[in-house]
Structures are given as structure tokens and as C-alpha cells.
Amino acid sequence: MFCRYFCFFSLCLFLPTQRRCSLGHVSDLHSSDATSLPGFENLTMGYNKYLRPYFGGEPVQIAMSLDIASISSISESDMDYTATIYLRQRWTDPRLVFHGNKSFTLDARLVELLWVPDTYIVESKRSFLHDVTVGNRLIRLFSNGTILYALRITTTVACNMDLSKYPMDTQTCRLQLESWGYDENDVMFTWLRGNDSVHGIEKLRLSQYTVERYYTLVSKSQQETGSYPRLILQFELRRNVLYFILETYVPSTLLVMLSWVSFWITLDSVPARTCIGVTTVLSMTTLMIGSRSSLSKTNCFIKAIDVYLGICFSFIFGALVEYAVAHYSSSQKCAAKAPQEGPANELTKEMEEVNIANILNSSIASYKRKISFTSIEISSDNVNCSDLTMKTHEKIKCVLRNKMHRIIGYFTIQNPSNVDHYSKLLFPLFFMLVNVFYWAYYLYF
């Protein structure tokens, strides 16, 4: 009740002294004064704020425009963004037409006496209207009955993100405005000037993103209770990858290159090569854990950065395994030569006393080896399996022995020092090829 009294007394301030106010109506003492806001009496007499303009007739055309003041945060873990916007709505109410060509800015508290659209922000998680020092609202009335209603709102809106290409991703977010209770038979939403209805977004400077482009859409929302008008502002945000290159990609690449240093260290330097391998593996593990800490709630995504860190970890682990294989082969070769040195010296001493036939027989007997593999005896010499006197099952065993002998020969490292020699070339070459495919896929596909 106090609000209505306040409204009446406020209107009296706009009127000249020849007009007088009364509770419930505004009377005109001089009907010839056409410029003294005749028609404001509609606020106090015959105006029903609970009925929309053109009630029972055509829908109300509501034109909107936006100013994006700021986008303070974009959260990948919560999949939302927080923005402060200036929302401006314009519509025409023929009940508020008055003579003249002036416009009047009214006290924001008068909005309680007017009909306003029931616009809300779709997918908003949290929103509030700024009220310092007073409620940040604006009401402006034009002579043709057009009303400008502006609000300053801070809202947190959900934004579904695809993080499969993180941190080389481009996210598309939306700000959607819709009527809550009035369907398309009552109100119609339109952008005031198309794409030019949105301002400020092209000037934003975000910490991790760059606004690529934005555009406006007009749509409808089909609900069980009817079809509701909806306005959509859609904008694309491209992540700035330079920070992640310096923070993650460069350190992980340097760790891979550090693991290659062990290829230039001799096989006998076990502590040095083992220390390099273990240190690089642990450092890479720490780097992988740190990269995931900022996105702890989205670990279900296999992101591009996870793929790269996995590749780097595989190469570092492969360098450590390479040394294990080379060192094992070297130790096996040394163990095989050790028992042969004693008989060799004895043979050189007895060469003067033993004839050539005995030397050949002892050499053949000492170097003849047989390998047993799944109950199949594999000889070190290939046996001719085309003998006609051999039975069928003997020929099959003979063929299998020869095949297994060739296969084992393929995997036998004759010179362990060659493992490091080939690794110096193959590891960098494969790593470069993998990088080419990785960056080409995530940047251009």
C-alpha cells in the first residue's frame, strides 16, 4: 500500500503546478495542456499489471539486446561459466501511451506496478541481480507506450564441453533466454538488431580462451505445456595452448630426450644408466599426476594431453627396458664364453701331442649343443629332412627343428653393443614420427 502512495506522489512531481493529484486518479485542471504527460493516470486508474499488453489479442513483441560485461571464470571441472550481463528488453504497452515525444526514466521501484516479461536464463545454476547501492534496474517510458527494462545480472550457466582435444579444444557455449510462463501465443522474442544486439563479447580478454566468433539465434522450446519462445547467444571459445606447451609439452619432451642419454653410456655403467632410467620414469609420472590435478573431476575423458604424456612415458619406459635387454644379452654372452676359455687353453698346449683327428673330434663334441623346446629337441645344425629312409613323423620333427632354429636365431642378439647403436637412431626417429601424427591429428582433424 505504501508503494502505491509513493508512486502517486512521485508522479505528481512530473506534473506542472496547474495539475493536482488525488488518491486513485489524476485530474486535469487545464485540458489544453497536452504536453503535461496526460496518460500517466493509467498507472493509477484502469491499469492491471497482471494482464499483459494486448491481452486476448496478438502476442507482445519483446526485443532484446545484451551487453557482456565480463566472463569471470570458465570451469572445465564443473562445466560452466560465470558471466555478468546487461539485459535490455523492449516492448510496447498501448495502455501507457501519452502525448509528446519525450521519454522519462522512472524510479526502478515502479517496476512493481508494471507488467514485465517473465524472462529467465535457461540452464542457469546460480544467478543474482546486483543491488549495490540500489537494485540495478532501469525503467524508461516512451510516449508511444514503449518500455525499456534493463537489468544487471551475474549468472553461472552450464556449458557442456568436449575435452577429448584438451588443451587444443574449442568449446561452444550458449546463453539462452526464454519465457517461463507465456507461450508463443502470448509473447514473441526477437533480437533487436540481429548479431548487432550483442556487445562487449568481442572485447573480452580471458585467461585461457579467445573468443573466436559468436552469433544469435531465434528458436522455440517445445514443452508439455506449450511452445515457448527462446533467444540464443552462441559463442565459440578457443583455448590458448601456449601455456600448456610451456607447462607440460616441453618438460615431457625434454624428459624423453634425457632418457636417450643412456644410449651413449657403456653397458658396464650399471648405476649411471639405471639412475637415468628410474629418474626419468618417476619425473614423468609426477608430471602426469600434476596435469590431471586441475581436471580431477573429468578423468573419464581421454584428453589429448593424456595421449601425449602416455606417448612420452612409453618412450622413457622403453629406454629403460632397452638397457635391461642389452645388459642381459651382454651378461649371457660373457657367461657363454667363460667355460670355453679353459678347454681352449688346454687344446693349445696339447696341439703338439694330439693329432688333427682328435682335435676335430674334441672341438665338435665341445661345441655341439641341443635346445629342447616343448619336448622337441632342436639341434644347432640344420638336418637334411629329405632323406628317403626317414619316417613321416621323423620328417615332421626335423622340419619343426629347423624352423624353430631359424626363429631363435632371429631373436638372438649376437652383439649386444649394437642395441645401443640402433637405439640412438630408432628412438628419436620414431618419436619424431609420432609427434608429426599427433599434432597433425589434433590440430587439423
Secondary structure, DSSP 8 states (H G I E B T S, - for coil): -HHHHHHHHHHHHHS-TT-EEETTEEE-S-TT-TTS-TTGGGGTSS--TTS-TTTTSS-EEEEEEEEEEEEEEEETTTTEEEEEEEEEEEEE-GGG--SSS-EEEE-GGGGGGS----EEEETEEEEEE--SSS--EEEEEETTSEEEEEEEEEEEEE-----TTTTS-EEEEEEEEEESS--TTTEEEEESSGGGGEESGGG---SSEEEEEEEEEEEEEEETTEEEEEEEEEEEEEE--HHHIIIIIHHHHHHHHHHGGGGGS-TT-HHHHHHHHHHHHHHHHHHHHHHHHTTGGGTTS--HHHHHHHHHHHHHHHHHHHHHHHHHHHHHHHHHHHHHHHHHHHHHHSTTTS-HHHHHHHHHHHH--EEEETTEEEESS---TT-TTS-HHHHHHHHHHHHHHHHHHHT--S-THHHHHHHHHHHHHHHHHHHHHHHHHHHH-
